[in-house]
Amino acid sequence: MKKILNDPAAYVDEMLEGMIAAHPEIYRMAGQRVIARAGAATRGKVGIVSGGGSGHLPVFTGYVGKGLLDACAIGDVFASPSAEEMADSMRAANGGAGVLRLYGNYGGDVMNFDMAGETVAFENDIESTTVLLADDVASAGPEEAGKRRGTGGMIFAFKTAGASAERMDDLETVTRIAQRTADNCRSLGMALTPCTVPQAGTPTFQINENEMEMGMGIHGEPGIWRDQLRSADAITDEMMDRLFDDIKLADGDACSILVNSLGATPQEELYIIYRRAATRLQDAGARIVMPLVGRYATSMEMTGATITLCKLDEELETLLKEPCHCAFWTVM
């Protein structure tokens, strides 16, 4: 294992210390492994929280900021935060108008956030709702869409729900916006190399130098197939075909697209992917809105990429374009 670290057990805590030290105007510690916006929660505003394992920056903690999340709980690398840390994130985000729990569909996160919601309802009288992102089409078929993992669709849901909360919509409205965004997102990934969890010290899986895996999850979950590495256009075409099979775009539909690095894939290669994906969207008659190309939801140092499509109606398009600011993403 080659990593720039001190004690592997201190990896997450030292990362959080560094992130807050670098951006004190955006982030503050609000509990053990809980990050919140700098300053107090806004009275009368719906709070939005997320949470999950470390190793995915900017997801989850990076998206705490104006027009996005209010607080976030973070666990060890690829491990869920505790229920108490999640409850602390909800307390930090509470401005008296309720809290939306907005996160990916992973068993440990669901169990702990459910317990956290019960705790703050009983102890702090905080009303809360839940929206789960389940956008990874490789992890289950359409008939079992509720079993799918959450991946890049979270970024779009953070943005639209965050904009809704920022304009002081009520909890029911913010939740509706988040759910509609989640329902309109589809993602698919591919990987070329594994990553190494610091406390494990060994790669999460093995793959030959000349191979790729289509549909691999962001923690190294098995994908759809493993075979020889293909050209960028061939890879992109298969990803777009599978996404188009799952989300229907009519001529003139507005759609945002995220081409995301899983950690080690350089920006140049992401633009090669985007070049082909954009052509496919245009050929399908879609109108591309605010495309995102970069490192938005990673898996440590894994080499690979994900593509997320988010179908937009007029309201979601307006909210996507509203201002936001965190250390990793700014919309003016």
N, C-alpha and C positions, 0 to 999 in steps of 0.2 A: 504494500500500500504506500503510495506516494501522495501525501497531502500536506498542506501547510497548516499545521495545528500544534497545539500544546498537548493537553490531556484529551484523548477522545471523549471521555465522559463530560468534559467541559465545553465540547464543541458548540452546542446550541446556545448555552448561556453566554459564552464569549462572543459569538456571532451577534446576539441581541444587544449586548453591551456596545459593540462596535457600531451597529446600525443606529442606535440611539445617539451615540456620541457624534456620529457623522451628520445626523439630521435631527437635532433637538427641537427644531421649529416644527417638525411634523409628528414625531413619535415621543412617547413617554412610557415608562414602565408603570403598569397599573396593578401589579400583583406578580406572583411567581409565574414567569413565562407568559405574561399577559401584556400585550402592547395596545396602547390606546392613543388617540389623537392628543397632541400637545394641548393642554388646557382642559377645562371641565366640559362635560357633556352639555349640549345646547338644550335648554329647557323648552319643552313642547315639541321637540323634534324626535321622530322615530329613530331609534338606534339600530344599527346593522352590525352584526358580529359574524365572524367566521372562525374556523379553527381546523387544525389538522397537523400532520407531522411536518417536521422540518425537512429540509432537503429540496424544496420546490421553489425557492425564491425566484420571482417576487411573491408567488402564492406561498403562504397565506398572508403573513404579517406585513409584507411590503405594500399591500393595497389598503392599509389604514391611511386615511387622509380625506381631505375635503372633497365631497362629491362621491365618495367611495365608502369604505368601511369606517365604523367608529371605534371598533376594538377587535382584537383577535387573540385567541389562545393558541399556543404552539407547543407541540410535543417533541420528543426526540426524533431523530431522523427516521422517517417513514413510520412513526408511531403516534397514536392518538394522544392529545392532551388529556389530562384528568378531568373528571366531571367538575371538580372544584375550580380548576383553572378556567373552564368554560363558564361556570357560574360567575366567576370574578370578571370575565370579559363582558358578560351581560350587565353586571352591576356598573361597570365603568362606562358602558354605552347608554345607560338608562337616563333619558331626559324627561321621563314622566309620561311619554306618549306610547310606550311599548317598545319591544325589541324584536327584530327579525333575525332568526338564526338561518344563515345562508351559507351552505357548505356542500362538499361532495359526498356522494353516496358510498360511504365506506362503513363497515359494520361497527368498528370501535368508535368512530366519530358519532354515528347515529345514537348508539347506546349512551355515550357520555353526555351528548347534548340533550337527549331526552331527560336524563337525570338532572342536568343543570337547570333545565326549564322548570322542572318540578320544584327544585330547591329554591329558586328565586321567586317563584310564584308563592310559595309558602312563607319564606323568610322575609322577602322584600316587597311582596305584592306587585311584582312586575309581570305584566301580561306579555306573552311572546307567541310568535308563530314560527313555522319552519318551512323553508323551501330547499329541497335537495336537488343538486345538479346530477343528472344521470345522462350524460351526452355521448359517452364513448360507445360507438356502434359496434365495436369489435367484441365487447364484453357480454352482450346478449342480443338476441334478435328482437325485432319490433314487437312481437307478441309477449315478450318478457322485458319490456323497456324499463320497468321499475327496478330491475336488477342491475342495470348498467352502472358503470363507474362514472364519477364526475371528473372532468378534466378541464380543457380550455374554455368550456362554456361558462365556467365560474367568472372569468374576467368580464364577459359581457353582462352577466347578472349583477356583479358588483357595481358596474357602471350605471346601468339603467335604474336599479333599485336605489343606488346612492343618490342619483340625481332626483329621483322622486322624493326621497326623504329630505333632501336639501331644500326642496321647494315647499316643505312642511306638509306634505300629504300625510294622511292618517295611516295607521298600521294596516288596515284592510287594503288600502290602495297600494302601499309600498309592497305588500305581500303579493298582491295581484300582478303588479308589474314584474316582480322577480320571477313569479311562477310562469308568466307568459314568455319571458325571456328564456327561462330554462327549457320550456316546452319547444321553443323555436331553435334550439342549438343542437348541432350534431358534430361530433369530433371523431378523428381517427389518427392513430400514430404509427410510426415505424421506427425501428432502432437498428443501429449498426454495432454498438458496443454496450457492455454493461456499465454500471457504476459501482462504487464501493461505499458502503455505510461505514463511517469511521469506527464505531464501536464493534463492528463485525470484522473489519480488516480484510475481507475477501470480496471478490466481485459477486453481484447479485445473481448472475447467471453466466454461462459460457456460450460463446458464439465464435465460429471460425472467422478468420481474417477476411475471407472473400464472401461472407454471407450477410444477409439482412433478415429481419423478422418483421412481417407486416402485422399490425394490430396489437403490438406489445403494449402493456400498460405502463404507467409512469413509475411503478414500483418493480418492474420486471415481470409482471404477470404475463403468462403465455399468450401469444397472439394467434393469428389465423393460419399463417404458414411461415416456414423458414426455407430460404433457397438462396441461390446465387444473387449477389448484388446486381441490381438492374440500373438502367439509365435514369436520370432525374425525371425526364418526361414520362417514362414508363411507370415509375413509382407514383408520380403525381396523378397520372391518368387513372390508375387503379384506385387511389385514395378518393379522387373526385367521383369516380363511378360508384363506389360504395356509399359515399355520402349522398349523392343524387338519388340512389335507390331508396334512401331512408327519409329524405326530406324533399318534398316536391316543390320545385320553383317554377312558377308560371312566367310567361313573357312579361317583363316589366316589373317583376317583384324586386324589392330592395333587399339587399343582402350584404352583411359585413362578413369579412373573412379574416381569420387569424392564422398566419403561418408562423409557427412557434418552434424555437430551438429547445431541445430537451436538456441543453446544458453546454455541450461542446461543439455543436454544429455551428459553423461560422455564418455571419450575416450574408456573405456572398452566396452561399449555397441556399440559404432561405429565399433570396431574391430569385434564384434560378427556379426554385419550386413555385414561388408566387407568380412568376412570369407565365408559367403554364397554367396554373390554377385560375388566374384572372382571365386568360383566354377561354378556358372551359366555361367559366361563369358567364362571360359575355356571349359566347356561342349559345348558351342556354337561354339568353334573353334577359338575364338578371342585371340589375343596376347595382354596381358595387359602391358601398357607402363606408367611408372611413376604414380602409383596410389597415391591419396591424401586422407588421413583420418584425420579429425580433425575439427576445428572450422574455417571455411573459409567464410561463409555467414550466419549470424545469424538473429534472430528475438527477440532481447532483451533477456529475460530469458525463452523463450518458450522451453518446452521439446518436442523433436521430431528430425527428421532427414530428409535429402534430399539425393537422389542419382542422380548424373549427369553422363551420358556417353558422351564421346567426341570421335567420330570416326576420325582416323588420316590417312592422306596420308603421303608420305615420307617428304614433305616439312613441314607440320604441326608438325610432330614428331620431326624433327630437331629443329624447333623453340621452341617447348615446352621444350626441353632439354637445351636450351641456358641459360647462367647465368642470374639471376635477384636477386634483394635484396630490401626488405622493412622490416618494423618492424615485419611483420607477416609471411613472406614467403621468403626463400632464396634458390636458386638453384645454386649450385657451378659449 
